[in-house]
Amino acid sequence: MKKVLKVIGYFLLVVVLLVTGMLVYIKAALPNVGPAPILKVDNSPARVDRGKYLATSVTVCVDCHSTRDWSKFLAPVTEGTLGKGGEKFDQKEGFPGTFYSKNITPAGISRYTDGELYRLITTGVTKEGRAMFPVMPYHYYSRMDPEDIKCIIAYIRTFPRIENQVTESVSDFPMNFIINTIPEKAKPQKLPAKSDLLAYGAYMTNASACIECHTQVNKGQIIEELSFGGGREFTLPDGSVVRSANITPDMKTGLGSWTEDQFVSRFKLYADTGFKPQTVKPGEFNSIMPWLMYSKMNKEDLAAIYAFLKQIKPIKNSVIKFTPGTNLTTSK
């Protein structure tokens, strides 16, 4: 009996040592995406203009890195908060921890070289080598044309400086270990020619990270087999819940019956510069989708996204768009 207990004891000791070794490796050796590239971005007017278009109308970086006014319909960006960061994403939205968007004004990124910013945007690894949880969908940005990423860097370098010390993000257990295994080396691709409609549409859909909000998640990670099927829940500041639409080509519950003109027109609905979002009372419908930003996307880019979405796998999923909350708080 003693011999059996001794064998069991040795076995458990080995298991403990192996697990400990693995955890130490994950914490000490990962993430491993290689060093930041050595590059200097030329901040030409053309590059800044392209970066502004991408960051405000396609990748919509300014959505999460600015403060949105949830007391207004469509939650427009509050004036004077461009890039200041500090927006919270936590367990209420299904994330395995509490994560905050970074300050991407000069107050937050001036210590970064252009190469370090490039690595951060495309791999989710900070200047100090820390892994970020992919609230920022860097996996999609890693597949963008390097020139487009450089344009985004050129544009955000022009932001007015805003002093805003952002709280450090904290992952729940075991995500505080798993997070180091998430970053991967960038897998860039060239921007396809617009004449190659499906390839160009796939590129723009990826850059816009449509799949991220329009797919249900498990612990903050999308469920691949439900891609674009909608139904992901987002809790608004007043406690109301809004759910993303099914954008697969299912005829009854998705975009199957939509024409290209209907799709593009839906985005351009708020492009009128005279549009002023009205006040939204607690419990009234609001949308987390940054329509005001996407409305500025070029019609040909929207049409390309439509073409791509029309040929993906249809998923039947009828979404209840909105459930009123009972919390009367209107500030985020």
Secondary structure, 3 states (H helix, E strand, C coil): CHHHHHHHHHHHHHHHHHHHHHHHHHHHHCCCCCCCCCCCCCCCHHHHHHHHHHHHHHCCHHHHCCCECCCECCCCECCCCCCCCCCEECHHHCCCEEEECCCCCHHHHCCCCHHHHHHHHHHCECCCCCECCCCCCHHHHCCCCHHHHHHHHHHHCCCCCCCCCCCCCEECCCHHHHHHHCCCCCCCCCCCCCCCHHHHHHHHHHHCCHHHHCCCEECCEECHHHCCCCCCEEECCCCCEEECCCCCCCCCCCCCCCCHHHHHHHHHCCCCCCCCCCECCCCCCCCCCCHHHHCCCCHHHHHHHHHHHCCCCCCCCCCCCEECCCCCCCCC
